[in-house]
Amino acid sequence: MSQSYAELLSGATVVRRAPGVRHELICVRLHQWVHAKLANAPSTRLLTPRSEVRLSADTAVRPDLALVTVASAKLWLAAEIVSADDHGADTVVKKEIYEELKLPRLWMIDPRYDNVEIYHGSQYGLMLKAMLAGREILTEELLPEFQLSVSDLFHTPHPQS
């Protein structure tokens, strides 16, 4: 089981609860799939889950998944797995921070509804490009070989009797 952690969000320290078991299964699965497809993307580096990413003097986030450029270490894709008991920090506060940062890509992964919201940065802020569920496929044009079925991402193995 993971541990609680702190983020610095626009000058305020926010202590986040330790993610639950399902959250961690989704996070591990997502990291495995992305890592497997980065061999042909040498300009991108995958950080370990919830690595601190300093965005400014008063903001340091810990996305569940973070892809940064190798050359500048600039964050270009963040994935946040929403926790049912702590969703405001991800779905409101951090989303606003990412929008101000002009983050190129944001994935909001919501185990409450088994869906993924895909946002692309634009001159007008983050724009919802897709909401995926079921057997739809999560892709990223900046990672051409990456494809993951949403149902595979959220699959919860049943204990064997």
Secondary structure, 3 states (H helix, E strand, C coil): CCCCEEEEECCEEEEECCCCHHHHHHHHHHHHHHHHCHHHCCCEEECCCCCCEEEECCEEECCCEEEEECCCCCEEEEEEECCCCCHHHHHHHHHHHHHHHCCCEEEEEECCCCEEEEEEEECCEEEEEEEEECCCEEECCCCCCCEEEHHHHHCCCCCCC
